[in-house]
Amino acid sequence: MDGVLIDTQAAVHDAYTAWAGENGLDPQEVLAIIHGRRTVEVAQIFDVDEDVEAEADRIEKAIAERARAEDGIEPVCELYRSLDRGRVAVATSARLETALTNLRVLGLEHPEVLVTGQDVESGKPSPDPYLLAAERLGVEPAECVVVEDAPAGIKAGKAAGTFVVALTTTHEAIDLGEADRVIAPGQLEDLFTSAEPSSGA
């Protein structure tokens, strides 16, 4: 979701920087691992509270508050609006409440298949989110195209056996090299409308 459908990077960085400061952590160490990971896993990695679920809720609420206060949620691409909802899944590391809020703020329809960080035992870079999304869509992972913006998500998509397209939204192209295709966000619509079935995209 974030970095693919929406861009809340400024709000995310702001909230995590504040959280790091409150907990005596190096903000750069925190920011280096957050993209593509579930908030609960970030809380676990830094072990600042025994109740990691509650800590994850606090972080995501802080992100949402900053995003709303600064009009910090922007669309990344419009492809989603034109796709058949029955053939599309959103697999996000965000928690359910955050995912639904983001879709609502952007005026995007709720997908028929929505996998959040709370639906899987292991988040990205584990393949679990994408395997569950493919299962709920009723297709094999090899028939799916995953669109990602973060190395952890790319690893998850490849481990699931999907074709992975990476957008240079939050990382430089050099950091996204494990993807099958690396493109700028504005090229995504062209890739999907011009792809031949034999190309894998």
Contact map, one row per residue, 1 for C-alpha under 8 A:
111111000000000000000000000000000000000000000000000000000000000000000000000000000000000001110000001000000000000000000000000000000000000000000000000000000000000000000000000000000000000000000000000000000
111111111000000000000000000000000000000000000000000000000000000000000000000000000000000000010000000000000000000000000000000000000000000000000000000000000000000000000000000000000000000000000000000000000
111111111000000000000000000000000000000000000000000000000000000000000000000100000000000000000000000000000000000000000000000000000000000000000000000110000000000000000010110000000000000000000000000000000
111111100000000000000000000000000000000000000000000000000000000000000000000110000000000000000000000000000000000000000000000000000000000000000000001110000000000000000010100000000000000010000000000000000
111111100000000000000000000000000000000000000000000000000000000000000000001111010000000000000000000000000000000000000000000000000000000000000000000000000000000000000000000000000000000000000000000000000
111111110000000000000000000000000000000000000000000000000000000000000000111110000000000000000000000001000000000000000000000000000000000000000000000000000000000000000000000000000000000000000000000000000
011111111000000000000000000000000000000000000000000000000000000000000001111100000000000000000000000000000000000000000000000000000000000000000000000000000000000000000000000000000000000000000000000000000
011001111111000000000000000000000000000000000000000000000000000000100001110000000000000000000000000000000000000000000000000000000000000000000000000000000000000000000000000000000000000000000000000000000
011000111111100000000000000000000000000000000000000000000000000000000000000000000000000000000000000000000000000000000000000000000000000000000000000000000000000000000000010000000000000000000000000000000
000000011111110000000000000000000000000000000000000000000000000000100001000000000000000000000000000000000000000000000000000000000000000000000000000000000000000000000000000000000000000000000000000000000
000000011111111000000000000000000000000000000000000000000000001101100001000000000000000000000000000000000000000000000000000000000000000000000000000000000000000000000000000000000000000000000000000000000
000000011111111100000000000000000000000000000000000000000000001000000000000000000000000000000000000000000000000000000000000000000000000000000000000000000000000000000000000000000000000000000000000000000
000000001111111110000000000000100000000000000000000000000000000000000000000000000000000000000000000000000000000000000000000000000000000000000000000000000000000000000000000000000000000000000000000000000
000000000111111111000000000000000000000000000000000000000000001001000000000000000000000000000000000000000000000000000000000000000000000000000000000000000000000000000000000000000000000000000000000000000
000000000011111111100000000000000000000000000000000000000010011001000000000000000000000000000000000000000000000000000000000000000000000000000000000000000000000000000000000000000000000000000000000000000
000000000001111111110000001001100000000000000000000000000010001000000000000000000000000000000000000000000000000000000000000000000000000000000000000000000000000000000000000000000000000000000000000000000
000000000000111111111000001001100000000000000000000000000000000000000000000000000000000000000000000000000000000000000000000000000000000000000000000000000000000000000000000000000000000000000000000000000
000000000000011111111100000000000000000000000000000000000000000000000000000000000000000000000000000000000000000000000000000000000000000000000000000000000000000000000000000000000000000000000000000000000
000000000000001111111110000000000000000000000000000000000010000000000000000000000000000000000000000000000000000000000000000000000000000000000000000000000000000000000000000000000000000000000000000000000
000000000000000111111111111001000000000000000000000000000000000000000000000000000000000000000000000000000000000000000000000000000000000000000000000000000000000000000000000000000000000000000000000000000
000000000000000011111111111000000000000000000000000000000000000000000000000000000000000000000000000000000000000000000000000000000000000000000000000000000000000000000000000000000000000000000000000000000
000000000000000001111111100000000000000000000000000000000000000000000000000000000000000000000000000000000000000000000000000000000000000000000000000000000000000000000000000000000000000000000000000000000
000000000000000000111111100000000000000000000001000000000000000000000000000000000000000000000000000000000000000000000000000000000000000000000000000000000000000000000000000000000000000000000000000000000
000000000000000000011111110000000000000000000000000000000000000000000000000000000000000000000000000000000000000000000000000000000000000000000000000000000000000000000000000000000000000000000000000000000
000000000000000000011111111011000000000000000000000000000000000000000000000000000000000000000000000000000000000000000000000000000000000000000000000000000000000000000000000000000000000000000000000000000
000000000000000000011001111111000000000000000000000000000000000000000000000000000000000000000000000000000000000000000000000000000000000000000000000000000000000000000000000000000000000000000000000000000
000000000000000110011000111111100000000000000000000000000000000000000000000000000000000000000000000000000000000000000000000000000000000000000000000000000000000000000000000000000000000000000000000000000
000000000000000000000000011111110000000000000000000000000000000000000000000000000000000000000000000000000000000000000000000000000000000000000000000000000000000000000000000000000000000000000000000000000
000000000000000000000000111111111000000000000000000000000000000000000000000000000000000000000000000000000000000000000000000000000000000000000000000000000000000000000000000000000000000000000000000000000
000000000000000110010000111111111100000001000000000000000000000000000000000000000000000000000000000000000000000000000000000000000000000000000000000000000000000000000000000000000000000000000000000000000
000000000000100110000000001111111110000000000000000000000000000000000000000000000000000000000000000000000000000000000000000000000000000000000000000000000000000000000000000000000000000000000000000000000
000000000000000000000000000111111110000000000000000000000000000000000000000000000000000000000000000000000000000000000000000000000000000000000000000000000000000000000000000000000000000000000000000000000
000000000000000000000000000011111110100001000000000000000000000000000000000000000000000000000000000000000000000000000000000000000000000000000000000000000000000000000000000000000000000000000000000000000
000000000000000000000000000001111111111001000000000000000000000000000000000000000000000000000000000000000000000000000000000000000000000000000000000000000000000000000000000000000000000000000000000000000
000000000000000000000000000000111111100000000000000000000000000000000000000000000000000000000000000000000000000000000000000000000000000000000000000001010000000000000000000000000000000000000000000000000
000000000000000000000000000000000111110000000000000000000000000000000000000000000000000000011000000000000000000000000000000110000000000000000000000011111000000000000000000000000000000000000000000000000
000000000000000000000000000000001111111011000000000000000000000000000000000000000000000000001000000000000000000000000000001110000000000000000000000000011000000000000000000000000000000000000000000000000
000000000000000000000000000000000101111111000000000000000000000000000000000000000000000000001110000000000000000000001000001100000000000000000000000000000000000000000000000000000000000000000000000000000
000000000000000000000000000000000100111111100000000000010011000000000000000000000000000000001110000000000000000000000000000000000000000000000000000000000000000000000000000000000000000000000000000000000
000000000000000000000000000000000000011111110000000110110000000000000000000000000000000000000000000000000000000000000000000000000000000000000000000000000000000000000000000000000000000000000000000000000
000000000000000000000000000000000000111111111000000000000000000000000000000000000000000000000000000000000000000000000000001000000000000000000000000000000000000000000000000000000000000000000000000000000
000000000000000000000000000001001100111111111100000000000000000000000000000000000000000000000000000000000000000000000000000000000000000000000000000000000000000000000000000000000000000000000000000000000
000000000000000000000000000000000000001111111111100100110000000000000000000000000000000000000000000000000000000000000000000000000000000000000000000000000000000000000000000000000000000000000000000000000
000000000000000000000000000000000000000111111111000100000000000000000000000000000000000000000000000000000000000000000000000000000000000000000000000000000000000000000000000000000000000000000000000000000
000000000000000000000000000000000000000011111110000000000000000000000000000000000000000000000000000000000000000000000000000000000000000000000000000000000000000000000000000000000000000000000000000000000
000000000000000000000000000000000000000001111111000000000000000000000000000000000000000000000000000000000000000000000000000000000000000000000000000000000000000000000000000000000000000000000000000000000
000000000000000000000000000000000000000000111111110000000000000000000000000000000000000000000000000000000000000000000000000000000000000000000000000000000000000000000000000000000000000000000000000000000
000000000000000000000010000000000000000000110111110000000000000000000000000000000000000000000000000000000000000000000000000000000000000000000000000000000000000000000000000000000000000000000000000000000
000000000000000000000000000000000000000000100011111100100000000000000000000000000000000000000000000000000000000000000000000000000000000000000000000000000000000000000000000000000000000000000000000000000
000000000000000000000000000000000000000000000011111100000000000000000000000000000000000000000000000000000000000000000000000000000000000000000000000000000000000000000000000000000000000000000000000000000
000000000000000000000000000000000000000000000000111111100000000000000000000000000000000000000000000000000000000000000000000000000000000000000000000000000000000000000000000000000000000000000000000000000
000000000000000000000000000000000000000100110000111111110000000000000000000000000000000000000000000000000000000000000000000000000000000000000000000000000000000000000000000000000000000000000000000000000
000000000000000000000000000000000000000100000000001111111000000000000000000000000000000000000000000000000000000000000000000000000000000000000000000000000000000000000000000000000000000000000000000000000
000000000000000000000000000000000000000000000000001111111100000000000000000000000000000000000000000000000000000000000000000000000000000000000000000000000000000000000000000000000000000000000000000000000
000000000000000000000000000000000000000100100000101111111110000000000000000000000000000000000000000000000000000000000000000000000000000000000000000000000000000000000000000000000000000000000000000000000
000000000000000000000000000000000000001100100000000111111111000000000000000000000000000000000000000000000000000000000000000000000000000000000000000000000000000000000000000000000000000000000000000000000
000000000000000000000000000000000000000000000000000011111111100000000000000000000000000000000000000000000000000000000000000000000000000000000000000000000000000000000000000000000000000000000000000000000
000000000000000000000000000000000000000000000000000001111111110000000000000000000000000000000000000000000000000000000000000000000000000000000000000000000000000000000000000000000000000000000000000000000
000000000000001100100000000000000000001000000000000000111111111000000000000000000000000000000000000000000000000000000000000000000000000000000000000000000000000000000000000000000000000000000000000000000
000000000000000000000000000000000000001000000000000000011111111100000000000000000000000000000010010000000000000000000000000000000000000000000000000000000000000000000000000000000000000000000000000000000
000000000000000000000000000000000000000000000000000000001111111110000000000000000000000000000000010000000000000000000000000000000000000000000000000000000000000000000000000000000000000000000000000000000
000000000000001000000000000000000000000000000000000000000111111111000000000000000000000000000000000000000000000000000000000000000000000000000000000000000000000000000000000000000000000000000000000000000
000000000011011100000000000000000000000000000000000000000011111111100000000000000000000000000000000000000000000000000000000000000000000000000000000000000000000000000000000000000000000000000000000000000
000000000010000000000000000000000000000000000000000000000001111111110000000000000000000000000000010000000000000000000000000000000000000000000000000000000000000000000000000000000000000000000000000000000
000000000000000000000000000000000000000000000000000000000000111111111000000000000000000000000000000000000000000000000000000000000000000000000000000000000000000000000000000000000000000000000000000000000
000000000010011000000000000000000000000000000000000000000000011111111101000000000000000000000000000000000000000000000000000000000000000000000000000000000000000000000000000000000000000000000000000000000
000000010110000000000000000000000000000000000000000000000000001111111111100000000000000000000000000000000000000000000000000000000000000000000000000000000000000000000000000000000000000000000000000000000
000000000000000000000000000000000000000000000000000000000000000111111111100000000000000000000000000000000000000000000000000000000000000000000000000000000000000000000000000000000000000000000000000000000
000000000000000000000000000000000000000000000000000000000000000011111111000000000000000000000000000000000000000000000000000000000000000000000000000000000000000000000000000000000000000000000000000000000
000000000000000000000000000000000000000000000000000000000000000001111111000000000000000000000000000000000000000000000000000000000000000000000000000000000000000000000000000000000000000000000000000000000
000000000000000000000000000000000000000000000000000000000000000000111111110000000000000000000000000000000000000000000000000000000000000000000000000000000000000000000000000000000000000000000000000000000
000000110110000000000000000000000000000000000000000000000000000001111111110000000000000000000000000000000000000000000000000000000000000000000000000000000000000000000000000000000000000000000000000000000
000001110000000000000000000000000000000000000000000000000000000000110011111000000000000000000000000001001100000000000000000000000000000000000000000000000000000000000000000000000000000000000000000000000
000001110000000000000000000000000000000000000000000000000000000000000011111100000000000000000000000000000100000000000000000000000000000000000000000000000000000000000000000000000000000000000000000000000
000011100000000000000000000000000000000000000000000000000000000000000000111111000000000000000000000000000100000000000000000000000000000000000000000000000000000000000000000000000000000000000000000000000
001111100000000000000000000000000000000000000000000000000000000000000000011111000000000000000000000000000000000000000000000000000000000000000000000000000000000000000000000000000000000010000000000000000
000111000000000000000000000000000000000000000000000000000000000000000000001111110000000000000000000000000000000000000000000000000000000000000000000000000000000000000000000000000000000011011000000000000
000010000000000000000000000000000000000000000000000000000000000000000000001111111100000000000000000000000000000000000000000000000000000000000000000000000000000000000000000000000000000000001000000000000
000000000000000000000000000000000000000000000000000000000000000000000000000011111110000000000000000000000000000000000000000000000000000000000000000000000000000000000000000000000000000000011000000000000
000010000000000000000000000000000000000000000000000000000000000000000000000011111110000000000000000000000000000000000000000000000000000000000000000000000000000000000000000000000000000000000000000000000
000000000000000000000000000000000000000000000000000000000000000000000000000001111110000000000000000000000001100000000000000000000000000000000000000000000000000000000000000000000000000000000000000000000
000000000000000000000000000000000000000000000000000000000000000000000000000001111111000000000000000000000000000000000000000000000000000000000000000000000000000000000000000000000000000000000000000000000
000000000000000000000000000000000000000000000000000000000000000000000000000000111111101100000000000000000000000000000000000000000000000000000000000000000000000000000000000000000000000000000000000000000
000000000000000000000000000000000000000000000000000000000000000000000000000000000111111100000000000000000000000000000000000000000000000000000000000000000000000000000000000000000000000000000000000000000
000000000000000000000000000000000000000000000000000000000000000000000000000000000011111110000000000000000000001100000000000000000000000000000000000000000000000000000000000000000000000000000000000000000
000000000000000000000000000000000000000000000000000000000000000000000000000000000001111100000000000000000000001110000000000000000000000010000000000000000000000000000000000000000000000000000000000000000
000000000000000000000000000000000000000000000000000000000000000000000000000000000011111110000000000000000000000000000000000000000000000010000000000000000000000000000000000000000000000000000000000000000
000000000000000000000000000000000000000000000000000000000000000000000000000000000011111111000000000000000000001110000000000000000000000010000000000000000000000000000000000000000000000000000000000000000
000000000000000000000000000000000000000000000000000000000000000000000000000000000000101111100000000000000000001111100000000000000000110010000000000000000000000000000000000000000000000000000000000000000
100000000000000000000000000000000000000000000000000000000000000000000000000000000000000111110000000000000000001011100000000000000000100000000000000000000000000000000000000000000000000000000000000000000
100000000000000000000000000000000000000000000000000000000000000000000000000000000000000011111000000000000000000001110000000000001100100000000000000000000000000000000000000000000000000000000000000000000
110000000000000000000000000000000001000000000000000000000000000000000000000000000000000001111110001000000000000001111000000000001000000000000000000000000000000000000000000000000000000000000000000000000
000000000000000000000000000000000001111000000000000000000000000000000000000000000000000000111110000000000000000000011000001100000000000000000000000000000000000000000000000000000000000000000000000000000
000000000000000000000000000000000000011000000000000000000000000000000000000000000000000000011111011000000000000000011000000000000000000000000000000000000000000000000000000000000000000000000000000000000
000000000000000000000000000000000000011000000000000000000001000000000000000000000000000000011111111000000000000000011100000000000000000000000000000000000000000000000000000000000000000000000000000000000
000000000000000000000000000000000000000000000000000000000000000000000000000000000000000000000111111100000000000000011100000000000000000000000000000000000000000000000000000000000000000000000000000000000
000000000000000000000000000000000000000000000000000000000000000000000000000000000000000000000011111110000000000000000000000000000000000000000000000000000000000000000000000000000000000000000000000000000
000000000000000000000000000000000000000000000000000000000001100100000000000000000000000000000111111111000000000000000000000000000000000000000000000000000000000000000000000000000000000000000000000000000
100000000000000000000000000000000000000000000000000000000000000000000000000000000000000000010111111111100000000000010000000000000000000000000000000000000000000000000000000000000000000000000000000000000
000000000000000000000000000000000000000000000000000000000000000000000000000000000000000000000001111111110000010000000000000000000000000000000000000000000000000000000000000000000000000000000000000000000
000000000000000000000000000000000000000000000000000000000000000000000000000000000000000000000000111111111000000000000000000000000000000000000000000000000000000000000000000000000000000000000000000000000
000001000000000000000000000000000000000000000000000000000000000000000000100000000000000000000000011111111100000000000000000000000000000000000000000000000000000000000000000000000000000000000000000000000
000000000000000000000000000000000000000000000000000000000000000000000000000000000000000000000000001111111111110000000000000000000000000000000000000000000000000000000000000000000000000000000000000000000
000000000000000000000000000000000000000000000000000000000000000000000000000000000000000000000000000111111111100000000000000000000000000000000000000000000000000000000000000000000000000000000000000000000
000000000000000000000000000000000000000000000000000000000000000000000000100000000000000000000000000011111111000000000000000000000000000000000000000000000000000000000000000000000000000000000000000000000
000000000000000000000000000000000000000000000000000000000000000000000000111000000000000000000000000001111111000000000000000000000000000000000000000000000000000000000000000000000000000000000000000000000
000000000000000000000000000000000000000000000000000000000000000000000000000000000000000000000000000000111111100000000000000000000000000000000000000000000000000000000000000000000000000000000000000000000
000000000000000000000000000000000000000000000000000000000000000000000000000000001000000000000000000000111111110000000000000000000000000000000000000000000000000000000000000000000000000000000000000000000
000000000000000000000000000000000000000000000000000000000000000000000000000000001000000000000000000000110011111000000000000000000000000000000000000000000000000000000000000000000000000000000000000000000
000000000000000000000000000000000000000000000000000000000000000000000000000000000000000000000000000100100001111101000000000000000000000000000000000000000000000000000000000000000000000000000000000000000
000000000000000000000000000000000000000000000000000000000000000000000000000000000000110111000000000000000000111111000000000000000000000000000000000000000000000000000000000000000000000000000000000000000
000000000000000000000000000000000000000000000000000000000000000000000000000000000000110110000000000000000000011111000000000000000000000000000000000000000000000000000000000000000000000000000000000000000
000000000000000000000000000000000000000000000000000000000000000000000000000000000000010111000000000000000000001111100000000000000000100110000000000000000000000000000000000000000000000000000000000000000
000000000000000000000000000000000000000000000000000000000000000000000000000000000000000011110000000000000000011111110000000000000000100000000000000000000000000000000000000000000000000000000000000000000
000000000000000000000000000000000000000000000000000000000000000000000000000000000000000011110000000000000000000011111110000000001001100000000000000000000000000000000000000000000000000000000000000000000
000000000000000000000000000000000000000000000000000000000000000000000000000000000000000000111111001000000000000001111111000000001000000000000000000000000000000000000000000000000000000000000000000000000
000000000000000000000000000000000000010000000000000000000000000000000000000000000000000000011111000000000000000000111111001000001000000000000000000000000000000000000000000000000000000000000000000000000
000000000000000000000000000000000000000000000000000000000000000000000000000000000000000000000011000000000000000000111111100000000000000000000000000000000000000000000000000000000000000000000000000000000
000000000000000000000000000000000000000000000000000000000000000000000000000000000000000000000000000000000000000000111111100000001000000000000000000000000000000000000000000000000000000000000000000000000
000000000000000000000000000000000000000000000000000000000000000000000000000000000000000000000000000000000000000000011111111000011000000000000000000000000000000000000000000000000000000000000000000000000
000000000000000000000000000000000000000000000000000000000000000000000000000000000000000000000000000000000000000000000111111000010000000000000000000000000000000000000000000000000000000000000000000000000
000000000000000000000000000000000000000000000000000000000000000000000000000000000000000000000000000000000000000000000001111101011000000000000000000000000000000000000000000000000000000000000000000000000
000000000000000000000000000000000000110010000000000000000000000000000000000000000000000000001000000000000000000000001001111111111000000000000000000000000000000000000000000000000000000000000000000000000
000000000000000000000000000000000001110000000000000000000000000000000000000000000000000000001000000000000000000000000000011111111000000000000000000000011011000000000000000000000000000000000000000000000
000000000000000000000000000000000001100000000000000000000000000000000000000000000000000000000000000000000000000000000000001111100000000000000000000000111111000000000000000000000000000000000000000000000
000000000000000000000000000000000000000000000000000000000000000000000000000000000000000000000000000000000000000000000000011111111000000000000000000000000011001000000000000000000000000000000000000000000
000000000000000000000000000000000000000000000000000000000000000000000000000000000000000000000000000000000000000000000000001111111110000000000000000000000011111100000000000000000000000000000000000000000
000000000000000000000000000000000000000000000000000000000000000000000000000000000000000000000000000000000000000000000001111101111111000000000000000000000001000100000000000000000000000000000000000000000
000000000000000000000000000000000000000000000000000000000000000000000000000000000000000000110000000000000000000000111011011101111111100000000000000000000001000000000000000000000000000000000000000000000
000000000000000000000000000000000000000000000000000000000000000000000000000000000000000000100000000000000000000000000000000000111111110000001000000000000001100100000000000000000000000000000000000000000
000000000000000000000000000000000000000000000000000000000000000000000000000000000000000000000000000000000000000000000000000000111111111000001000000000000000000100000000000000000000000000000000000000000
000000000000000000000000000000000000000000000000000000000000000000000000000000000000000000000000000000000000000000100000000000011111111100000000000000000000000000000000000000000000000000000000000000000
000000000000000000000000000000000000000000000000000000000000000000000000000000000000000011100000000000000000000011100000000000001111111110000000000000000000000000000000000000000000000000000000000000000
000000000000000000000000000000000000000000000000000000000000000000000000000000000000000010000000000000000000000000000000000000000111111111111001000000000000000000000000000000000000000000000000000000000
000000000000000000000000000000000000000000000000000000000000000000000000000000000000000000000000000000000000000000000000000000000011111111110000000000000000000000000000000000000000000000000000000000000
000000000000000000000000000000000000000000000000000000000000000000000000000000000000000000000000000000000000000010000000000000000001111111100000000000000000000000000000000000000000000000000000000000000
000000000000000000000000000000000000000000000000000000000000000000000000000000000000011110000000000000000000000010000000000000000000111111100000000000000000000000000000000000000000000000000000000000000
000000000000000000000000000000000000000000000000000000000000000000000000000000000000000000000000000000000000000000000000000000000000011111110000000000000000000000000000000000000000000000000000000000000
000000000000000000000000000000000000000000000000000000000000000000000000000000000000000000000000000000000000000000000000000000000000011111111011000000000000000000000000000000000000000000000000000000000
000000000000000000000000000000000000000000000000000000000000000000000000000000000000000000000000000000000000000000000000000000000000011001111111000000000000000000000000000000000000000000000000000000000
000000000000000000000000000000000000000000000000000000000000000000000000000000000000000000000000000000000000000000000000000000000110010000111111000000000000000111000000000000000000000000000000000000000
000000000000000000000000000000000000000000000000000000000000000000000000000000000000000000000000000000000000000000000000000000000000000000011111000000000000000011100000000000000000000000000000000000000
000000000000000000000000000000000000000000000000000000000000000000000000000000000000000000000000000000000000000000000000000000000000000000111111100000000000000001000000000000000000000000000000000000000
000000000000000000000000000000000000000000000000000000000000000000000000000000000000000000000000000000000000000000000000000000000000010000111111110000000000000001100000000000000000000000000000000000000
000000000000000000000000000000000000000000000000000000000000000000000000000000000000000000000000000000000000000000000000000000000000000000000011111000000000000001111000000000000000000000000000000000011
000000000000000000000000000000000000000000000000000000000000000000000000000000000000000000000000000000000000000000000000000000000000000000000001111100000000100001111000000000000000000000000000000000000
000100000000000000000000000000000000000000000000000000000000000000000000000000000000000000000000000000000000000000000000000000000000000000000000111110000000000000011110000000000000000000000000000000000
001100000000000000000000000000000000000000000000000000000000000000000000000000000000000000000000000000000000000000000000000000000000000000000000011111001100000000011110000000000000000000000000000000000
001100000000000000000000000000000001000000000000000000000000000000000000000000000000000000000000000000000000000000000000000000000000000000000000001111101100000000000111111000010000000000000000000000000
000000000000000000000000000000000011000000000000000000000000000000000000000000000000000000000000000000000000000000000000000000000000000000000000000111111100000000000100011000010000000000000000000000000
000000000000000000000000000000000001000000000000000000000000000000000000000000000000000000000000000000000000000000000000000010000000000000000000000011111110000000000000000000110100000000000000000000000
000000000000000000000000000000000011100000000000000000000000000000000000000000000000000000000000000000000000000000000000000110000000000000000000000001111111000000000000000000000000000000000000000000000
000000000000000000000000000000000001100000000000000000000000000000000000000000000000000000000000000000000000000000000000000110000000000000000000000111111111100000000000000000000000000000000000000000000
000000000000000000000000000000000000000000000000000000000000000000000000000000000000000000000000000000000000000000000000000010000000000000000000000111111111110000010100000000010110000000000000000000000
000000000000000000000000000000000000000000000000000000000000000000000000000000000000000000000000000000000000000000000000000111100000000000000000000000111111111000000000000000000100000000000000000000000
000000000000000000000000000000000000000000000000000000000000000000000000000000000000000000000000000000000000000000000000000111111100000000000000000000011111111100000000000000000000000000000000000000000
000000000000000000000000000000000000000000000000000000000000000000000000000000000000000000000000000000000000000000000000000000100100000000000000010000001111111111110000000000000000000000000000000000000
000000000000000000000000000000000000000000000000000000000000000000000000000000000000000000000000000000000000000000000000000000100000000000000000000000000111111111110000000000000010000000000000000000000
000000000000000000000000000000000000000000000000000000000000000000000000000000000000000000000000000000000000000000000000000001100000000000000000000000000011111111000000000000000000000000000000000000000
000000000000000000000000000000000000000000000000000000000000000000000000000000000000000000000000000000000000000000000000000000110110000000001000000000000001111111000000000000000000000000000000000000000
000000000000000000000000000000000000000000000000000000000000000000000000000000000000000000000000000000000000000000000000000000000000000000001100000000000000111111100000000000000000000000000000000000000
000000000000000000000000000000000000000000000000000000000000000000000000000000000000000000000000000000000000000000000000000000000000000000001111110000000000111111110000000000000000000000000000000000000
000000000000000000000000000000000000000000000000000000000000000000000000000000000000000000000000000000000000000000000000000000000000000000000101110000000000110011111000000000000011000000000000000000011
000000000000000000000000000000000000000000000000000000000000000000000000000000000000000000000000000000000000000000000000000000000000000000000000111100000100110001111100000000000011100000000000000000000
000000000000000000000000000000000000000000000000000000000000000000000000000000000000000000000000000000000000000000000000000000000000000000000000111100000000000000111110000000000011111000000000000000000
000000000000000000000000000000000000000000000000000000000000000000000000000000000000000000000000000000000000000000000000000000000000000000000000001111000100000000011111000000010011111000000000000000000
001100000000000000000000000000000000000000000000000000000000000000000000000000000000000000000000000000000000000000000000000000000000000000000000001110000000000000001111110000000000011110000000000000000
000000000000000000000000000000000000000000000000000000000000000000000000000000000000000000000000000000000000000000000000000000000000000000000000000010000000000000000111111110010000011110000000000000000
001100000000000000000000000000000000000000000000000000000000000000000000000000000000000000000000000000000000000000000000000000000000000000000000000010000000000000000011111100000000000110000000000000000
001000001000000000000000000000000000000000000000000000000000000000000000000000000000000000000000000000000000000000000000000000000000000000000000000011000000000000000011111100000000000000000000000000000
000000000000000000000000000000000000000000000000000000000000000000000000000000000000000000000000000000000000000000000000000000000000000000000000000011000000000000000001111110110000000000000000000000000
000000000000000000000000000000000000000000000000000000000000000000000000000000000000000000000000000000000000000000000000000000000000000000000000000000000000000000000001111111110000000000000000000000000
000000000000000000000000000000000000000000000000000000000000000000000000000000000000000000000000000000000000000000000000000000000000000000000000000000000000000000000001001111111000011000000000000000000
000000000000000000000000000000000000000000000000000000000000000000000000000000000000000000000000000000000000000000000000000000000000000000000000000000000000000000000000000111111000000000000000000000000
000000000000000000000000000000000000000000000000000000000000000000000000000000000000000000000000000000000000000000000000000000000000000000000000000000100000000000000000001111111000000000000000000000000
000000000000000000000000000000000000000000000000000000000000000000000000000000000000000000000000000000000000000000000000000000000000000000000000000011100100000000000101001111111110010000000000000000000
000000000000000000000000000000000000000000000000000000000000000000000000000000000000000000000000000000000000000000000000000000000000000000000000000000000000000000000000000011111111010000000000000000000
000000000000000000000000000000000000000000000000000000000000000000000000000000000000000000000000000000000000000000000000000000000000000000000000000000100110000000000000000000011111000000000000000000000
000000000000000000000000000000000000000000000000000000000000000000000000000000000000000000000000000000000000000000000000000000000000000000000000000000000100010000111100000000011111110000000000000000000
000000000000000000000000000000000000000000000000000000000000000000000000000000000000000000000000000000000000000000000000000000000000000000000000000000000000000000111100000000001111110000000000000000000
000000000000000000000000000000000000000000000000000000000000000000000000000000000000000000000000000000000000000000000000000000000000000000000000000000000000000000011100000000000011111000000000000000000
000000000000000000000000000000000000000000000000000000000000000000000000000000000000000000000000000000000000000000000000000000000000000000000000000000000000000000001111000010011011111100000000000000000
000000000000000000000000000000000000000000000000000000000000000000000000000000000000000000000000000000000000000000000000000000000000000000000000000000000000000000001111000010000000111110110000000000000
000000000000000000000000000000000000000000000000000000000000000000000000000000000000000000000000000000000000000000000000000000000000000000000000000000000000000000000011100000000000011111110000000000000
000100000000000000000000000000000000000000000000000000000000000000000000000110000000000000000000000000000000000000000000000000000000000000000000000000000000000000000011100000000000001111110000000000000
000000000000000000000000000000000000000000000000000000000000000000000000000010000000000000000000000000000000000000000000000000000000000000000000000000000000000000000000000000000000000111111000000000000
000000000000000000000000000000000000000000000000000000000000000000000000000000000000000000000000000000000000000000000000000000000000000000000000000000000000000000000000000000000000001111111110000000000
000000000000000000000000000000000000000000000000000000000000000000000000000010100000000000000000000000000000000000000000000000000000000000000000000000000000000000000000000000000000001111111111000000000
000000000000000000000000000000000000000000000000000000000000000000000000000011100000000000000000000000000000000000000000000000000000000000000000000000000000000000000000000000000000000001111111100000000
000000000000000000000000000000000000000000000000000000000000000000000000000000000000000000000000000000000000000000000000000000000000000000000000000000000000000000000000000000000000000000111111110000000
000000000000000000000000000000000000000000000000000000000000000000000000000000000000000000000000000000000000000000000000000000000000000000000000000000000000000000000000000000000000000000111111111000001
000000000000000000000000000000000000000000000000000000000000000000000000000000000000000000000000000000000000000000000000000000000000000000000000000000000000000000000000000000000000000000011111111000001
000000000000000000000000000000000000000000000000000000000000000000000000000000000000000000000000000000000000000000000000000000000000000000000000000000000000000000000000000000000000000000001111111000000
000000000000000000000000000000000000000000000000000000000000000000000000000000000000000000000000000000000000000000000000000000000000000000000000000000000000000000000000000000000000000000000111111100000
000000000000000000000000000000000000000000000000000000000000000000000000000000000000000000000000000000000000000000000000000000000000000000000000000000000000000000000000000000000000000000000011111110101
000000000000000000000000000000000000000000000000000000000000000000000000000000000000000000000000000000000000000000000000000000000000000000000000000000000000000000000000000000000000000000000000011111111
000000000000000000000000000000000000000000000000000000000000000000000000000000000000000000000000000000000000000000000000000000000000000000000000000000000000000000000000000000000000000000000000001111111
000000000000000000000000000000000000000000000000000000000000000000000000000000000000000000000000000000000000000000000000000000000000000000000000000000000000000000000000000000000000000000000000000111111
000000000000000000000000000000000000000000000000000000000000000000000000000000000000000000000000000000000000000000000000000000000000000000000000000000000000000000000000000000000000000000000000001111111
000000000000000000000000000000000000000000000000000000000000000000000000000000000000000000000000000000000000000000000000000000000000000000000000100000000000000000100000000000000000000000000000000111111
000000000000000000000000000000000000000000000000000000000000000000000000000000000000000000000000000000000000000000000000000000000000000000000000100000000000000000100000000000000000000000000011001111111
